[in-house]
Amino acid sequence: KFAKTVHRAWKMANLRNGLIENQITIGNGDLSDYNDLGRASIVLAVAAMDSYFTEAFFEKLIPFLRAKKPTKELIKKLECAGFGLADALKLLNDKDPYGHIRSTLENYLEKYVTQSVEKIDSLFLAYGYKHISKSAEAKSKNKTLIKTVELLVRRRHQIVHDGDYIKNGKLRTFNQAKVTTGVQSLENFVTACDEILFP
């Protein structure tokens, strides 16, 4: 799913570039009309990352519970999800105790957004990964990987929450080269995390 969504983001960016290069007019022919395709590519790329980390968390959950003792962080997450002693006792007679735990966490994490590095680190601390983002950056051998991903996520927020306008009502400057670097870094970041989580 991650690869498919990122592929869509690249297609949007390439469409923007192709229209400009071939001088094909869209909208009023203003550059901002083309740049909105680039903005859309940012939103799609960050959505792909968000979805990946939530799905990866649940993919690891049941195998982890079967193989290891729950960590303090995982217990904290269960408590935050409203899973208490009464729920634990009910599991003694439950035909699918792991499924019950998973659905409890799914309901809790349904609105948990994994777009910031801090949230990603916090989520996977439940499985004993300390600062998975720094491990991914080291694995990628790119010392600015986290910073570049964070900048792309911040730009996504500016687009989604403000329409990418600044206070004077003008659109923020759009730099496709920076966006390309950002999306590539995001892809590398997720790939490195995936290799750590699922060796």
N, C-alpha and C positions, 0 to 999 in steps of 0.2 A: 504493500500500500504506500509506504514511504517513497519508494522508487517511482511509482506511477505518478504521485502528486508532485514530486520534484520535477519529473519529466514535463508535466503540464506547466510548471513555472518556467522552465527553460524554453518551452514552446512559445509562451507569452513574450518572453524577452526577445527571442529570435524573430517573432512576428513584428515586434516594434522596430527592430533593427532593419528587417527586410523591407518594411514599408517606407522607412526613411531613405534607405539606400536606393530603392527603385522609384523614389519620388511619387509614391501612391498617396493621394490625398484622402485623409479621413477627417470627419468633422469639419471644422473650419480651416483645416490645414495648419493649425497652430501646433507648435512643438508639444505643448502640454497635452494635446489629444493623443499623440504617440506615446508620451511618457506615462500616461495612465495605464498603458499596457505593461510597462515596466513596473509601475506601482503594484499592479495586480499580481505580478510575478513574485514580488516580495511577500505579499499576503499569503499566497499559495505555499511558498517555500517554508514560511514559519508555521503554517498550519500543518504541513507534513511533519515537521520536527515535533510539534506538540503531540500529534497523534501517535507518532512512533514511540515516544517515551512512555506514554500512558499504556499502550499496548504491550510494550516490552516489560513493564512492571508486572502486568497480569500474566504474561507468558512465563515469568519466573516464579510466580507466587506459589502454586501448588507443588512443583518439584522442590522448591526451597523448604516448604513446610514438611514435606515427607522426608527430606534428607537431613535437616538441621533443626536445632533448637531455635525458636523465634528470638530475634534480637530485641533489645530494649526499644529500639526505634520502630520496629514492626509492631510491637505491643502498644506503643504510644499511638501509632496510626489506627490500630484497631479500637483503642479506647476513644480516640477522637471520632471514630465512625459510630460510636455508641455501642460497641461490642463489650459487654460486661460479664460478670460472673454468671448471671442467669443464662446468658447466651452460651457460655462455655459448658454449663451443666446440661443444657438442651442437646449439645452436640454428642453427648454420650449415647443417645438413642437415635441420632440422626443417621439416615442411610448415606448421606453425602456431606460429611462435615466440612470437607475442603471447599466444596461448592458453596456451602452456606457462608463460610468465611470470605470467599471470593466475592459473592454477591453483596455482602455487607460493605466490603471495601469499594466495590464498583459504584455503589450508591453514594458513598462518601466522596470518592474521587471524581465523580461525574463532572463536577465543576472545577476541579483542580487543574489549573493551567500550567503546563510544563513548557513555558516559553523562556523563562529566565534560568540561567545557569544555577543560581542558588536553589531554585525549586527542584531542578533535576538532581542536584547533589543531595538535597534533603530526601527526595523520594527514594533514591537508591541506597542511601545510608541504611535503610530498612533491611537490606541484604548484606550489609557489611562493607559496601564500597565507600571508602572515604574519599571525597572529592573526585568523583568519577570524571568530572569535567577536566580537571588538571591532568589526570591520567590519560585522557583522550588527547589533550593538547600535546603532552609529552610523546605519546605514541605517533602522532601526526608529524612530529618534528617541526611544528610551526608555532613559534613563541607568541604569535599574535592571534592565534585561532579563536580563543575565547572572546577577546576584545572585538574581533571582527564580527563574530556571531551576535554578540550583545548589541553592537551598532545596528545590525540588520533588524534585530528584534525591536529596538527602539524606533527605527524608521517605520516598521510595521505598525506600531502603536500610533505614531503620528498620522499615518495614512488612515487607519481605521477610526481613530477617535476625533481627529481634527480635519480629515479630508486632505491632509498634507499642506494645510495653509499655515502661514505664520501670522503673528498678531496684526500686521497691517493689511491682511486680507489677500496677500499675494501667495502664490504657490511656492513651496520650497524648491530650491534648485535641485534638478534631477541629474545624477551622474550615472549613466548606465555602466561604465567601467567599474565603479565602486560597487554597484549592485551585483554585477557578475562575480566580482571577488567575494562579496558577502554570501551569495547563494552557494558558490563553490566551497567556501569555508564551512557553511552550515552542513553541506553534504558530507564533507570530510569529517566534521565533528561527529555526526550521527554514525558514519561508517566506523570510526575509531571506537565510539562507545559500544556499538554493536559487537565489535570484535572482542571487547573486554567482557561484555555481558554474556555473550554466547560463543566462547572460544571453540 
